[in-house]
Amino acid sequence: MAWIYLFVAGILEVVWAFAMKKSLGFTLVTPTVITIVTMIASFGLLSVAMKTLPLGTAYTIWTGIGAVGAFILGIAVLRESVTPTRIIAALLIICGIITMKLASTH
């Protein structure tokens, strides 16, 4: 169950990062509220996952999901640049997430 909590926490990290971008420096109410609510939920689920999972594993995977998810959302929705270097960097993060999961004893 900890892995499910961690995955959902990572997805919520993508949501709050996107909402934060859309809040224009917390000047727009709706995206600001979405940012705060999803941030609290993401941190809460991360903390629940860390009851079982090691700190390094949980935090690395959580930030990795957030980083790659934000990268994909930025390209898909915000029309951010797609370069070979950025794609390689995202693939390396994904490889790190997979390796961290495989190395986990939980």
Contacts in CASP RR format, 6 or more apart in sequence:
PFRMAT RR
TARGET T0000
AUTHOR 0000-0000-0000
METHOD contacts of the structure
MODEL  1
MAWIYLFVAGILEVVWAFAMKKSLGFTLVTPTVITIVTMIASFGLLSVAM
KTLPLGTAYTIWTGIGAVGAFILGIAVLRESVTPTRIIAALLIICGIITM
KLASTH
1 52 0 8 1.000
2 48 0 8 1.000
2 49 0 8 1.000
2 51 0 8 1.000
2 52 0 8 1.000
2 53 0 8 1.000
2 58 0 8 1.000
2 106 0 8 1.000
3 49 0 8 1.000
3 53 0 8 1.000
5 45 0 8 1.000
5 46 0 8 1.000
5 48 0 8 1.000
5 49 0 8 1.000
6 45 0 8 1.000
6 46 0 8 1.000
6 49 0 8 1.000
6 53 0 8 1.000
6 58 0 8 1.000
6 61 0 8 1.000
6 62 0 8 1.000
7 65 0 8 1.000
8 45 0 8 1.000
9 41 0 8 1.000
9 42 0 8 1.000
9 43 0 8 1.000
9 44 0 8 1.000
9 45 0 8 1.000
9 46 0 8 1.000
9 49 0 8 1.000
9 62 0 8 1.000
9 65 0 8 1.000
10 42 0 8 1.000
10 46 0 8 1.000
10 61 0 8 1.000
10 62 0 8 1.000
10 64 0 8 1.000
10 65 0 8 1.000
10 66 0 8 1.000
11 65 0 8 1.000
11 66 0 8 1.000
12 38 0 8 1.000
12 39 0 8 1.000
12 41 0 8 1.000
12 42 0 8 1.000
12 45 0 8 1.000
13 42 0 8 1.000
13 62 0 8 1.000
13 63 0 8 1.000
13 65 0 8 1.000
13 66 0 8 1.000
13 70 0 8 1.000
14 65 0 8 1.000
14 66 0 8 1.000
14 69 0 8 1.000
14 70 0 8 1.000
14 73 0 8 1.000
15 34 0 8 1.000
15 38 0 8 1.000
15 42 0 8 1.000
16 34 0 8 1.000
16 35 0 8 1.000
16 36 0 8 1.000
16 38 0 8 1.000
16 39 0 8 1.000
16 42 0 8 1.000
17 66 0 8 1.000
17 70 0 8 1.000
18 70 0 8 1.000
18 73 0 8 1.000
18 74 0 8 1.000
18 77 0 8 1.000
19 31 0 8 1.000
19 32 0 8 1.000
19 34 0 8 1.000
19 35 0 8 1.000
19 38 0 8 1.000
20 26 0 8 1.000
20 31 0 8 1.000
20 35 0 8 1.000
21 78 0 8 1.000
22 28 0 8 1.000
22 31 0 8 1.000
23 31 0 8 1.000
23 32 0 8 1.000
23 35 0 8 1.000
24 31 0 8 1.000
26 32 0 8 1.000
26 35 0 8 1.000
42 62 0 8 1.000
46 58 0 8 1.000
46 59 0 8 1.000
46 62 0 8 1.000
49 58 0 8 1.000
49 62 0 8 1.000
50 58 0 8 1.000
50 59 0 8 1.000
52 106 0 8 1.000
53 104 0 8 1.000
53 106 0 8 1.000
54 104 0 8 1.000
54 106 0 8 1.000
56 100 0 8 1.000
57 100 0 8 1.000
57 101 0 8 1.000
57 103 0 8 1.000
57 104 0 8 1.000
57 106 0 8 1.000
60 96 0 8 1.000
60 97 0 8 1.000
60 100 0 8 1.000
61 97 0 8 1.000
61 100 0 8 1.000
61 101 0 8 1.000
64 93 0 8 1.000
64 97 0 8 1.000
65 97 0 8 1.000
67 90 0 8 1.000
67 93 0 8 1.000
68 90 0 8 1.000
68 93 0 8 1.000
68 94 0 8 1.000
68 97 0 8 1.000
71 80 0 8 1.000
71 86 0 8 1.000
71 90 0 8 1.000
72 90 0 8 1.000
74 80 0 8 1.000
75 81 0 8 1.000
75 82 0 8 1.000
END
